Structures are given as structure tokens and as C-alpha cells.
């Protein structure tokens, strides 16, 4: 039951292929969490078709918001603010959630708080670990981004390193498609590699001195060359070992720079966030390394790793408490940075 001091935030997320709405109390307690996923629909095209995604968001957004409010047992009048993802993401998709949020704010007079989707992914950890507080380091890895972030406070963070080309999720998804696993590639690759030999296939790695930045395009090209080279000889890769080796190579690359960041900053608290943080190879690799180095490691439950609106509401709560208010002319920013 909410008390007068409780702050209720309605979160709305529509940056890619999930239409999501959620009500979160005081940034930490999920009162409802509704997701209408389009993943099954886009599977037939081998990836998200932006225009179709926007249209499906239009159909789903109001029913999803209504369900989030009714599941929480409240009405629009009971919330303190509407938090909505305004970037990064697909512009048409973002505009649907944003327009819905603005409409709700216009009719109710409630404040609008625009949320950076990447900051939302980081906030997913607050929903799963009530004791977690900044400062900490966060490895944020999704379909479109890979970055190491120093989270100094709930709303104050600095990117220490980011990918210079492909995101880790993109590197997994693209190779998953080439080996015939289809879309969404990440979870399928993860499953395909279970029990595989992580040392069987070797991929060339990119070495960049004096930076915490990543590069995954060389690794991806090396995997493609391996597949094509074998196919020219009339052979196929052994999928289980290939999937295991490839994901391990990505996890190792992410680990190396993240642990360097931990050494350089002296921070002993580390979170994983974003869709790729669901990856079992990544989790196992980080589990072992964190234990060895005395680092406390956090990663969200699987359902909060991928896109959801509870993380947007949580992040929106901290932005709201920090005084952030947006006007109704807030636009969508497909390439929004941290
Ligand atoms: O965070 P997210 O849901 O959306 C973005 O904000 O990008 O991340 C989606 C990415 C996709 O690349 C998807 O393949 C990947 O997360 N992903 C995974 C796993 N589950 C989702 N990648 C590897 N292993 C998984 N288990």
C-alpha cells in the first residue's frame, strides 16, 4: 500500500520491438510490468522492420499502459510523473511511446520525464538489488551499444569506454543469422553453445592500446571468414563448439577492458546491464573474474536485462527526484548518447 510520501512513476518504453509500460514505487518496487513483444512477428523478416514496429507500437501502447495502471491498482491521477524513453532507438518507435506519454501528461497535468534508454538499462539493477547504491561501474551491453560506465550517482555518470564499431549484441545477432539460427540471435546463440568447447575455434582479436574502448567488427569478420572458408571446402562449422567459442571470445573482450576500468578507478562494485547481460557465457566469465578479484558483481534477473518499462520508471524516479522535468515539445533522439 502506498503512503503519502511514496512516489509512483508510470514508465513507458517503445525504443525497438517491445511496447512496455510499468508502475514503480520509489524507484525500486515494481507494482506492474506489462510488455507486448513483437519479436515473434519480426522473426519472419530476420530482424526488426522499423516501419512495422512503429505501427505495432501504435496498436499496443494504450492497452499496455491501461493494463499497467490497472495491474498496479491505480489510475493516472495516482501517479506522480510519466517517465518515457526518448532515445536512443528507432525514431518511429520512440515517437509512439513519447506521444502517448505526452498525451497522458497533457490530459492529467502530470510532469513528463524523458529517460535515456541506456540509463534505464543500468537502473534495472536497482529493481533487483535493494541494497545497490552508486558509486559503481556498469558494463552496459545491448543490441546497439557496448559501454563501460562509471555511475557516480543515480543521475550522474561518465562513459569510460565504448565500442568503436559494432555493439556486442549486434556481433552476436549477425553471426547467429549467418549460421542459420535466425532472429532474435542472442538467446538462440546462447542456447546453441551450451556445453560446447570454448577453445575449439579461435578468432582474431583487436588490440587497441591505452583505451577502454571496444571493437567487435574484427572478431565478427574473423568468424565470417572461418565460416566461409569451411563452406568453400564443403564443410560446415560444428555449431555447438562454434557458438561457445564465439560467445566466449566476446565475453573475454568485454571482461578485459571492464577489469582494467575496475583497476584504474579502484571501484569494487560492478553491474552488468542490457540485453546481452542475459548471456550465460558473459555471466559465467564475469562471475569467475569478479570472485577472483574481490569485486561484488550484480546482474539483473533475465526479464529485466532486455527492454522493459520498469527500468525506465526506476530511472525516471531518480531523474524526477533530481528535478528533471521535460516540456511537451520533447523530441525523440535516435542516437542519444549517455
Ligand atoms: O537491451 P536490449 O533488449 O535492446 C537494446 O536496447 O538493444 O538488447 C537486445 C540485444 C539483442 O542483440 C539480443 O540478441 C541480445 O540483446 N540478447 C542476448 C541474449 N538475450 C538477448 N545476447 C546474448 N545472449 C542472450 N542470452
Boltz pocket constraint, residues with backbone or C-beta under 6 A from the ligand:
constraints:
  - pocket:
      binder: B
      contacts: [[A, 16], [A, 121], [A, 141], [A, 142], [A, 143], [A, 144], [A, 145], [A, 168], [A, 169], [A, 170], [A, 172], [A, 173], [A, 184], [A, 185], [A, 186], [A, 187], [A, 190], [A, 274], [A, 275], [A, 276], [A, 277], [A, 278], [A, 279], [A, 280], [A, 305], [A, 306], [A, 307]]
      max_distance: 6.0
